Amino acid sequence: MSEEQKSSYDKSVERRYYALCEERGYFELDGNKGIQKKGKNFCIMMPPPNVTGVLHIGHALTFTLQDIMTRYKRMDGYRVLYQPGLDHAGIATQNVVERQLLAQGIHKESLGRAEFVKKVWAWKEQSGGKITEQMRALGITPAWSRLRFTMDTGLANAVKKAFVDLYDKKLIFRADKMINWCTHDGALSDIEVQHEENAGKLYYLRYFLKDSDEFVVVATTRPETYFGDTAVMINPQDERYKHLLGKKVLLPLVNKELAIIADEYVDMSFGTGVVKVTPAHDSNDYEVGLRHDLEFLTIFDEKGILNEHCLEFKGLERLEAREKIVARLQEKGYVEKIEDYTNQVGYCYRCHNVVEPYISKQWFVSKDIARESIEKVNSGQMKFFPSHWINSYNARMRDYETAFFWLADAMIVNMAYNTTEPSIGLGMNTDDTTLKCYMADTGLLISHAFNENTIVSENLYNKLLVDKLEFNGGMIVENIVAQMLRSAGHKLYFFSKYSKDDAKERMELDFLIAKDTITSKHNISPIEVKSTNRYTLTSLKKCIAKYDSYLATPYVLHTADLKVEEGITYLPLYMTGLL
């Protein structure tokens, strides 16, 4: 198209013709009735966009692909339904409205439930209207007369019926289990929790033995949870503390008696080797509590407000209470010391609130659903196009029952698989049930990390480039390293090993790569990625100690200069591509 043609092009022509086609019903089920062929039917269910904002470039791509197939089938004589819809996105939409109100200095609690619901519905009309306007501007051709919203009465009733049917077939069940809990948004799945590096504190607390001036020192990153302790635990192989088994300690301030128990889960190298057990507020302690039949003591409610077990701190929010609790413990002489400590903390992907392990009565889906789907595919009740995808579907449904592999196939993400042994055949030793998902495009990652509703502004990128933006560097850096390793031709593997019986066996390494030259040792190099100057290498050193004869050069990718210490090569991050 020439510059003259571009300048003279009238976009309103598109709108007029589109409106004419819609008015005449050309997009509807029988819009091509004159050329329809008997027995030929084609349907696409539009993945409904969330009414949390407006459409983005990803929507434009997927809608275009759907519309190409729709138009082709119409012209080929098929009776076609391209079903449009909008998704209410429950909590995500609520968060959008809450942020809008807070910007006006209004809290939803002050409005009351009825008025807040009105605000949410008003936003739905605004956002949903904008989205359908954008769809029409794109020129896609769904059956607009059939537009549905996920909270429409008919759809709501269908969901209820499906729920009851699943319950009757025993494919869903309800149970009290440890889950990820956001005190703002409620229950979260594992993939809805974003783990980020956190510059926190390690608090060393004194637990005095009953009827004695002797005490043990317990290290914790969450001192506000100590009110829920129901035991103190040591490793049975730890010679330092064997003499304490069978004795009791007194819970600071509360003076409640706690038994000292032994469990090989305890890592003797962490902290003092003595740990508190809080079964109702820690995922690992939950398992310990089940093994040792401990009391499960819940110390805050669903909103994170401390309860009657927390003495004078009752009524405080759990994170706001931390400093006050520590100050009280210091005043009474229960604090040995406090150290800076970098750890991984889980955050809610919606509101970035700190996620808590929490025992809650929730609904769970039986794995039988996946098995039933596989059976239907293999019996011919469900067909794949192209057919060779059936094998991938079976394998992946069986193993991890998620859709991550679709993203990998589309080259949107880089998948890293857990290998069970750091040996020459990494691909032969993978555990497909455990994987990591990295974004293949840093720009896309940043866009989603900082603004899920609209296109990220140029200002954001400028701040990022000049290092003036506060963000989770660990997450970003690890994604960038994954991209660089893939660009260098490496398949991505990591090493994660958990043992309830032996702390020396518990380790997690960010990456394992296979060198292209085999030496007298194996050619596998373990890699740890560090985004700050302050870090530990516990897992890497455990790996070297156990698998030294199998390994090539171990690497640490960090923000400092090149150096070699104790057989470990420390590389600046920019040199990752040389591996």
PESUL-V375626 format. One record per residue. N is the residue number from 1. RES is the residue in one letter. PSI is psi in radians with two decimals (999 if undefined). Layout:
N|RES|PSI, N|RES|PSI
//
This chain:
1|M|2.24, 2|S|2.88, 3|E|-0.61, 4|E|-0.74, 5|Q|-0.72, 6|K|-0.77, 7|S|-0.45, 8|S|-0.07, 9|Y|2.24, 10|D|1.83, 11|K|-0.37, 12|S|-0.37, 13|V|-0.74, 14|E|-0.81, 15|R|-0.72, 16|R|-0.81, 17|Y|-0.65, 18|Y|-0.81, 19|A|-0.65, 20|L|-0.78, 21|C|-0.73, 22|E|-0.73, 23|E|-0.65, 24|R|-0.04, 25|G|0.41, 26|Y|-0.37, 27|F|-0.12, 28|E|3.11, 29|L|-0.68, 30|D|0.51, 31|G|-0.41, 32|N|0.57, 33|K|-0.58, 34|G|-0.38, 35|I|0.11, 36|Q|2.46, 37|K|2.38, 38|K|2.33, 39|G|-0.01, 40|K|1.96, 41|N|2.54, 42|F|2.34, 43|C|2.37, 44|I|2.17, 45|M|1.99, 46|M|2.16, 47|P|1.95, 48|P|2.17, 49|P|2.58, 50|N|2.48, 51|V|0.80, 52|T|-0.08, 53|G|-2.22, 54|V|3.01, 55|L|2.71, 56|H|-3.07, 57|I|-0.52, 58|G|-0.69, 59|H|-0.75, 60|A|-0.72, 61|L|-0.92, 62|T|-0.68, 63|F|-0.68, 64|T|-0.78, 65|L|-0.75, 66|Q|-0.72, 67|D|-0.59, 68|I|-0.84, 69|M|-0.71, 70|T|-0.86, 71|R|-0.70, 72|Y|-0.80, 73|K|-0.66, 74|R|-0.79, 75|M|-0.37, 76|D|0.15, 77|G|0.24, 78|Y|2.55, 79|R|1.99, 80|V|2.34, 81|L|2.00, 82|Y|1.72, 83|Q|2.01, 84|P|2.74, 85|G|2.93, 86|L|2.50, 87|D|2.31, 88|H|-0.43, 89|A|0.56, 90|G|-1.69, 91|I|-0.65, 92|A|-0.74, 93|T|-0.72, 94|Q|-0.74, 95|N|-0.69, 96|V|-0.82, 97|V|-0.70, 98|E|-0.76, 99|R|-0.68, 100|Q|-0.75, 101|L|-0.73, 102|L|-0.59, 103|A|-0.40, 104|Q|0.06, 105|G|0.38, 106|I|2.24, 107|H|2.46, 108|K|-0.54, 109|E|-0.60, 110|S|-0.41, 111|L|-0.60, 112|G|2.78, 113|R|-0.84, 114|A|-0.82, 115|E|-0.65, 116|F|-0.72, 117|V|-0.67, 118|K|-0.71, 119|K|-0.72, 120|V|-0.77, 121|W|-0.63, 122|A|-0.71, 123|W|-0.69, 124|K|-0.78, 125|E|-0.69, 126|Q|-0.92, 127|S|-0.83, 128|G|-0.69, 129|G|-0.71, 130|K|-0.71, 131|I|-0.80, 132|T|-0.59, 133|E|-0.73, 134|Q|-0.71, 135|M|-0.79, 136|R|-0.66, 137|A|-0.56, 138|L|-0.37, 139|G|0.25, 140|I|2.77, 141|T|1.02, 142|P|2.91, 143|A|1.55, 144|W|-0.47, 145|S|-0.30, 146|R|0.25, 147|L|2.27, 148|R|2.65, 149|F|2.47, 150|T|-0.25, 151|M|0.20, 152|D|2.58, 153|T|-0.80, 154|G|-0.76, 155|L|-0.69, 156|A|-0.74, 157|N|-0.63, 158|A|-0.69, 159|V|-0.78, 160|K|-0.76, 161|K|-0.76, 162|A|-0.71, 163|F|-0.82, 164|V|-0.73, 165|D|-0.76, 166|L|-0.68, 167|Y|-0.78, 168|D|-0.55, 169|K|0.06, 170|K|0.56, 171|L|-0.17, 172|I|2.64, 173|F|2.79, 174|R|2.38, 175|A|2.70, 176|D|1.91, 177|K|2.80, 178|M|2.19, 179|I|3.02, 180|N|2.22, 181|W|2.18, 182|C|2.18, 183|T|-0.12, 184|H|-0.77, 185|D|-0.17, 186|G|-2.60, 187|A|2.45, 188|L|2.52, 189|S|2.94, 190|D|-0.65, 191|I|-0.16, 192|E|0.04, 193|V|2.16, 194|Q|2.02, 195|H|2.19, 196|E|2.61, 197|E|2.33, 198|N|2.25, 199|A|1.56, 200|G|-2.67, 201|K|2.63, 202|L|2.04, 203|Y|2.19, 204|Y|1.94, 205|L|2.49, 206|R|2.17, 207|Y|1.93, 208|F|2.44, 209|L|2.60, 210|K|2.32, 211|D|0.69, 212|S|2.71, 213|D|-0.10, 214|E|2.58, 215|F|2.78, 216|V|2.63, 217|V|2.18, 218|V|2.28, 219|A|2.37, 220|T|2.61, 221|T|-0.16, 222|R|1.29, 223|P|-0.41, 224|E|-0.29, 225|T|-0.06, 226|Y|-0.37, 227|F|-0.37, 228|G|0.12, 229|D|2.38, 230|T|0.08, 231|A|2.86, 232|V|2.47, 233|M|2.48, 234|I|2.88, 235|N|2.30, 236|P|-0.30, 237|Q|-0.02, 238|D|1.85, 239|E|-0.40, 240|R|-0.50, 241|Y|0.07, 242|K|-0.57, 243|H|-0.21, 244|L|-0.23, 245|L|2.35, 246|G|-0.24, 247|K|3.05, 248|K|2.63, 249|V|2.86, 250|L|2.26, 251|L|2.17, 252|P|2.43, 253|L|-0.76, 254|V|-0.58, 255|N|0.42, 256|K|2.42, 257|E|2.30, 258|L|2.35, 259|A|2.57, 260|I|2.03, 261|I|2.92, 262|A|2.35, 263|D|2.35, 264|E|-0.07, 265|Y|-0.52, 266|V|2.24, 267|D|1.92, 268|M|-0.34, 269|S|-0.18, 270|F|2.29, 271|G|-2.16, 272|T|-0.08, 273|G|-0.03, 274|V|2.25, 275|V|2.61, 276|K|2.66, 277|V|2.02, 278|T|1.39, 279|P|-0.50, 280|A|-0.08, 281|H|0.39, 282|D|2.30, 283|S|-0.77, 284|N|-0.72, 285|D|-0.51, 286|Y|-0.80, 287|E|-0.70, 288|V|-0.75, 289|G|-0.66, 290|L|-0.72, 291|R|-0.65, 292|H|0.13, 293|D|0.87, 294|L|2.86, 295|E|2.41, 296|F|1.80, 297|L|1.92, 298|T|2.19, 299|I|-0.08, 300|F|2.81, 301|D|-2.98, 302|E|-0.34, 303|K|0.05, 304|G|0.30, 305|I|2.18, 306|L|2.51, 307|N|-2.85, 308|E|-0.31, 309|H|-0.20, 310|C|0.40, 311|L|-2.30, 312|E|-0.12, 313|F|0.02, 314|K|2.36, 315|G|-0.21, 316|L|2.60, 317|E|2.47, 318|R|-0.69, 319|L|-0.65, 320|E|-0.46, 321|A|-0.31, 322|R|-0.94, 323|E|-0.68, 324|K|-0.70, 325|I|-0.79, 326|V|-0.72, 327|A|-0.71, 328|R|-0.73, 329|L|-0.69, 330|Q|-0.75, 331|E|-0.64, 332|K|0.08, 333|G|0.43, 334|Y|-0.03, 335|V|2.06, 336|E|-0.89, 337|K|2.91, 338|I|2.24, 339|E|2.62, 340|D|2.46, 341|Y|2.24, 342|T|2.15, 343|N|3.06, 344|Q|2.24, 345|V|2.41, 346|G|2.34, 347|Y|2.57, 348|C|2.27, 349|Y|-0.34, 350|R|-0.89, 351|C|-0.03, 352|H|0.48, 353|N|2.58, 354|V|2.21, 355|V|2.42, 356|E|2.44, 357|P|2.28, 358|Y|2.38, 359|I|2.13, 360|S|2.62, 361|K|1.96, 362|Q|2.86, 363|W|2.41, 364|F|2.61, 365|V|2.34, 366|S|2.53, 367|K|-0.23, 368|D|-0.44, 369|I|-0.76, 370|A|-0.75, 371|R|-0.69, 372|E|-0.69, 373|S|-0.75, 374|I|-0.76, 375|E|-0.71, 376|K|-0.64, 377|V|-0.82, 378|N|-0.37, 379|S|0.00, 380|G|0.04, 381|Q|-0.35, 382|M|2.35, 383|K|2.53, 384|F|2.46, 385|F|2.04, 386|P|2.72, 387|S|-0.47, 388|H|-0.18, 389|W|-0.19, 390|I|-0.73, 391|N|-0.74, 392|S|-0.73, 393|Y|-0.85, 394|N|-0.85, 395|A|-0.80, 396|R|-0.61, 397|M|-0.67, 398|R|-0.67, 399|D|-0.97, 400|Y|-0.01, 401|E|0.69, 402|T|3.06, 403|A|0.27, 404|F|-0.63, 405|F|-0.47, 406|W|-0.70, 407|L|-0.67, 408|A|-0.75, 409|D|-0.56, 410|A|0.05, 411|M|0.51, 412|I|-0.53, 413|V|2.82, 414|N|2.13, 415|M|2.36, 416|A|2.30, 417|Y|2.50, 418|N|2.19, 419|T|2.42, 420|T|-0.29, 421|E|2.32, 422|P|1.07, 423|S|3.11, 424|I|-0.53, 425|G|1.25, 426|L|-0.73, 427|G|-0.32, 428|M|-0.20, 429|N|0.49, 430|T|2.53, 431|D|1.72, 432|D|-0.13, 433|T|-0.18, 434|T|2.11, 435|L|2.85, 436|K|2.57, 437|C|2.04, 438|Y|2.50, 439|M|2.39, 440|A|-0.16, 441|D|2.01, 442|T|-0.67, 443|G|-0.73, 444|L|-0.70, 445|L|-0.85, 446|I|-0.74, 447|S|-0.80, 448|H|-0.56, 449|A|-0.60, 450|F|-0.33, 451|N|1.73, 452|E|-0.14, 453|N|-0.56, 454|T|3.00, 455|I|2.34, 456|V|2.34, 457|S|2.75, 458|E|-0.55, 459|N|-0.68, 460|L|-0.82, 461|Y|-0.65, 462|N|-0.76, 463|K|-0.70, 464|L|-0.74, 465|L|-0.60, 466|V|0.24, 467|D|0.71, 468|K|0.30, 469|L|2.22, 470|E|2.15, 471|F|2.95, 472|N|1.60, 473|G|-0.61, 474|G|-0.79, 475|M|-0.81, 476|I|-0.83, 477|V|-0.75, 478|E|-0.66, 479|N|-0.72, 480|I|-0.74, 481|V|-0.73, 482|A|-0.75, 483|Q|-0.76, 484|M|-0.68, 485|L|-0.71, 486|R|-0.70, 487|S|-0.52, 488|A|0.00, 489|G|0.12, 490|H|2.39, 491|K|2.61, 492|L|2.16, 493|Y|2.66, 494|F|3.00, 495|F|1.98, 496|S|2.13, 497|K|2.25, 498|Y|2.35, 499|S|2.18, 500|K|-0.40, 501|D|-0.48, 502|D|2.00, 503|A|-0.52, 504|K|-0.40, 505|E|-0.25, 506|R|2.03, 507|M|2.73, 508|E|2.15, 509|L|2.45, 510|D|-0.78, 511|F|2.66, 512|L|2.30, 513|I|2.64, 514|A|2.10, 515|K|2.63, 516|D|0.06, 517|T|2.13, 518|I|2.19, 519|T|-2.89, 520|S|-0.44, 521|K|3.09, 522|H|2.93, 523|N|0.47, 524|I|2.21, 525|S|2.12, 526|P|2.53, 527|I|2.30, 528|E|2.38, 529|V|2.21, 530|K|2.19, 531|S|-0.11, 532|T|3.00, 533|N|-0.25, 534|R|1.96, 535|Y|2.88, 536|T|2.84, 537|L|0.71, 538|T|-0.88, 539|S|-0.72, 540|L|-0.74, 541|K|-0.62, 542|K|-0.75, 543|C|-0.77, 544|I|-0.76, 545|A|-0.66, 546|K|-0.65, 547|Y|0.38, 548|D|-0.72, 549|S|-0.26, 550|Y|-0.31, 551|L|2.61, 552|A|-2.65, 553|T|2.20, 554|P|2.51, 555|Y|2.54, 556|V|2.11, 557|L|2.01, 558|H|-3.13, 559|T|-0.02, 560|A|-2.90, 561|D|2.97, 562|L|2.34, 563|K|2.83, 564|V|2.14, 565|E|2.27, 566|E|0.68, 567|G|0.01, 568|I|2.26, 569|T|2.12, 570|Y|2.00, 571|L|2.43, 572|P|2.56, 573|L|-0.61, 574|Y|-0.21, 575|M|0.10, 576|T|-0.68, 577|G|-0.24, 578|L|-0.22, 579|L|999
//
